[in-house]
Amino acid sequence: MSRALPCRRRYRGDRYRFSKSAALLIFCWMFWAPLASGLSDRAFSGLTDLLGPRDAAMVAAADGRILFAHNPEIELVPASTIKILTALAAFHYLGPDFRFTTGFYLANDGSLKIKGQGDPLLISEIVREIAATLAGELNGSERRLNHIILDNTFFDTPISIPGVSDSSEPFDAPVGALCVNFNTVNFKQHQGTYISAEPQTPLIPMVLPGIEASGLQKGRITLSHQQDEITYYAGYLFKYFLEASGFSFTGQIKIDPVLSQDRLVLEYRSRFTLDQIVARMLEYSNNFIANQIFLRTGARQHGAPGRLENGAQAVQAYARDELGLDHVAVVEGSGISRLNRVSARQMLAVLEAFEPHHALMKSKDGHFFKTGHLRGIRIQAGYYRVPEKGLYRYVILLNTPGKSMHPVLKRLLQVFQDGR
């Protein structure tokens, strides 16, 4: 009995000492770990006073710890930051090295058929290169052709993007399977006459009514939202460069599908990989590029023709199955629609998945970011590189009317910089 007592005391004492050690470890983990990361969660507390009831924000350390959260679960309008999710879904289903293609066929009646598959970067320089390549593929007699026939059936027609109006602003540019120059026209006046503002692009006569209706002396306008008109514009631009490369045509420009008996003579593969296209989309926040990618992703998953609802299903399936996000609402891929909805926590998960691609974003001094805005809405999401700590992720969703992004972002970046 007398020997057992010291053992019991030693046990109680060890247990007491262990409990004090455990408490100390827990205390250190709770309060020292954020400080050791270079940033304290308390340092972000000043952000709360800058946020309204319809705003949300979250900040995560490089290791994923949440340092700040305000309204993390409410679903808000993400504006153009939804482009990050569009890009992720496209990378998943198509692959970062995916290249858009455009097919060129000879029909039995001597017509040249062009089948678009949604390439968003068929710009004048590329169209000129394609024309020269086709001239090298066909001999002299094969370059004397009948009609130019355009196949725009790879995407559904018409396509109405929620949030896109009939304005002539470039952010309202229509989409389609066969489009050139982002469905926009850059023009100016010279000696009282409208001319192209781009030396590489001719001014196609069919765009003159739209230019005159704009009342502008110079600028950039979108083409008509009529699907046939944007397809015809592509046909006229191809015709211009094909004729410059030695082709001649005796017929008209028409819209009809490619047939099984038509002979493929060239499949143009874009010089740009998908990740290069995404970089351009993010740099210029280009709505046209975003929804061309969105539609192409839907066509990969659900078959042609690419439809808006199929793109939405593909992106939401990716968010659900790969990111574990059940309630992301996506109706189009650019962020122009107010029907898109995400929470700050969901967007933080999107940023975590996008981190391997973060260098595709705009950047300045270790800050990688994507902005978004609609009337009354200001959004920003991205990464900040803290030296020796890694990339910190943040999301700011301002949906309270009258709120400004500037003071919130200024405060956030100051905290990051002070934590170096």
Sequence and secondary structure as in RCSB ss.txt:
>XXXX:A:sequence
MSRALPCRRRYRGDRYRFSKSAALLIFCWMFWAPLASGLSDRAFSGLTDLLGPRDAAMVAAADGRILFAHNPEIE
LVPASTIKILTALAAFHYLGPDFRFTTGFYLANDGSLKIKGQGDPLLISEIVREIAATLAGELNGSERRLNHIIL
DNTFFDTPISIPGVSDSSEPFDAPVGALCVNFNTVNFKQHQGTYISAEPQTPLIPMVLPGIEASGLQKGRITLSH
QQDEITYYAGYLFKYFLEASGFSFTGQIKIDPVLSQDRLVLEYRSRFTLDQIVARMLEYSNNFIANQIFLRTGAR
QHGAPGRLENGAQAVQAYARDELGLDHVAVVEGSGISRLNRVSARQMLAVLEAFEPHHALMKSKDGHFFKTGHLR
GIRIQAGYYRVPEKGLYRYVILLNTPGKSMHPVLKRLLQVFQDGR
>XXXX:A:secstr
 TTHHHHHHHHHHHHHHHHHHHHHHHHHHHHHHHHHTT  GGGGGGGGGG  TTEEEEEE TTS EEEEESTTS 
B  GGGHHHHHHHHHHHHT TT   EEEEEE TTS EEEE    TT  HHHHHHHHHHHHHHS TGGGEES EEE
E TTB SS   TT  S SSGGG    SS SGGGEEEEEEETTEEEESSTTS   GGGHHHHHHHT SSEEEE  S
 HHHHHHHHHHHHHHHHHHTT EESS EEE    TTSEEEEEEE SS HHHHHHHHHHHT HHHHHHHHHHHHHH
HH SSB HHHHHHHHHHHHHHHH  S  B SSSSS  TT BB HHHHHHHHHHHGGGGGGSEEETTEEEEEEEET
TEEEEEEEEEETTTEEEEEEEEE STT  HHHHHHHHHHHHHHT 
